[in-house]
């Protein structure tokens, strides 16, 4: 489940019944990590293109 509300709408205890819960902070972290991976791929592609 994804809870992007502020304040949160979904109680974190749902994880006790096997529900994976993401909030806006989790999504920010995922987006930041993916952005870094893409930037590294661009650098690698540019380096390979110079060869």
C-alpha positions in Angstrom: 0.0 0.0 0.0 1.1 3.5 -0.7 0.2 6.2 1.8 1.0 9.7 0.5 -1.3 11.6 2.9 -0.1 14.0 5.4 -0.9 13.1 8.2 -0.7 9.4 7.4 -4.0 7.6 6.7 -2.7 4.0 7.1 -1.5 2.7 10.4 2.0 1.2 10.2 0.7 -1.8 12.1 -0.6 -3.2 8.8 2.9 -4.5 8.2 2.2 -7.0 11.0 -0.4 -8.7 8.8 2.0 -8.9 5.8 1.1 -5.7 4.0 4.0 -3.8 2.6 3.5 -0.1 3.3 5.3 2.8 1.6 5.0 6.5 2.5 6.0 9.6 0.7 9.5 9.5 2.4 10.0 6.0 1.1 9.1 7.0 -2.4 11.4 10.0 -2.2 14.3 7.7 -1.3 13.5 5.3 -4.1 13.3 8.1 -6.6 16.6 9.6 -5.4 18.3 6.2 -5.7 16.9 5.7 -9.2 18.0 9.2 -10.3 21.6 8.5 -9.1 21.6 5.2 -11.0 20.4 6.9 -14.2 23.0 9.6 -13.8 25.7 7.0 -13.5 24.5 5.2 -16.6 24.7 8.5 -18.5 28.3 9.0 -17.4 29.2 5.5 -18.4 27.5 5.9 -21.8 29.3 9.2 -22.4 32.6 7.6 -21.5 32.0 4.6 -23.8 30.9 7.0 -26.6 34.3 8.7 -26.5 36.2 5.5 -27.3 
